Amino acid sequence: MTDLHEPPKLNPAQQQVTDDLGAKRHERPTFRDDLRDELRFELEDALDPLVAAADPLPLSVTKRDLALLHSCEAHYVADRQAEFAWTVPTARGSVAHKAIELLVAWKGHPVPLDLVDEAMARLEADERGIGVFLQSLSEAERAELAGRANDFVATFLETFPPLNRRWVPVAESRVRAELCDDNLTLQGRVDLSLGKADGTTAGKVLIDLKTGRPSPIHAEDLRFYALLETLKLGVPPRLLVNYYLESGLPRRESVTEDLLWSTARRLVDAVGKLVELIGPGARSPTTTPGPGCRWCPAAATCADGRRFLARDEDELPEADDI
Ligand code: SF4
């Protein structure tokens, strides 16, 4: 029988993650204690006139909005207008993330499929959104969804070290900042965080769990979360990690003050575009074809996107649907 108090034996992939994410006390950066106030002041100074010109209010910005506004404006506009419909691939991410959330506080050594079944049962109890979708599935569709989510969870358990309670693991942690007299909300949800700050010494690691190939957008997503975390706590996270399940490799980035300021500038640029693209006086969005054309709601009618997609499909990366 397995002894629950015995330290787990790590395979080389798990050991690498442990080594890559850990840091001794003296290796952790300390930030100045007025950083949060200064970031908020400079952000609101730049954002107030933009937000004042927006119609309708209030505005909301997520990491997805930022990514679309900086990649293809027309994709952003199409996304705003499209009605979201649950499918097995889109539900897979929600089920898998719920399973990881359960794993954080689960005692013992759970089997991936048990976590997935429990996650689906809990999501199905919701009378809105994904709950209604899960209730509508046939037995075969349920099995397909469970199988796909199981692949994600099993790979996570196999390649990521077991979550030690002393690491303060938190799954699906929401971060949010209200700016400009509550007329602008910045929000997100971090897949997994480990560690915590000690005074103004950074200690938290923010982790996004990814399927598909690495993309520069993934790093930008986490920088946005680092900014929100700093606006919330006053001390930034220590490390940003995109963890690619298929390769079992973390891609890390240390958080610096420069990184936070450049993320703040990127946010201001995006809000400027957003304000121009919505409301009665909205300008026409520009199109910038790219890998995002594959899952763009406007792809069927966008000439630039159709031309791009006509290229050899093998050249395009997989959609990251988790
Ligand atoms: S199909 Fe491509 S180019 Fe056209 S709007 Fe969508 S993402 Fe932009």
Residues whose N, C-alpha, C, O or C-beta is under 5 A from the ligand:
A	BS01	SF4	C72 A74 H75 T287 T288 P289 G290 G292 C293 C296 A298 A299 C302 D304 G305
